[in-house]
Amino acid sequence: MGMNQAVQQFYRLPQLKVLLGVSGSTIWSWTKQGLFPKPIKLSTNVTAWKASDVDAWAQARIEASQSQEVA
């Protein structure tokens, strides 16, 4: 990997909305219900989600939906 290819370490809310195709309210609702990874505070006014947590959550959702299709 070259120096110009930065690894995504965090997702901010606007990125998650696009990535997941849901509203910010849905993401916060899932978070409060324990259905989505908890965010971290990068600073006083900056909240973000660890990309590895979000990616693992998404992979688990894919696997869960595929196992339901087979059953």
PyMOL commands that set and color helices and strands:
alter all, ss='L'
color gray80, all
select helices_A, chain A and resi 13-20+24-32+51-70
alter helices_A, ss='H'
color red, helices_A
select strands_A, chain A and resi 10-11+40-43+46-50
alter strands_A, ss='S'
color yellow, strands_A
deselect
rebuild
show_as cartoon
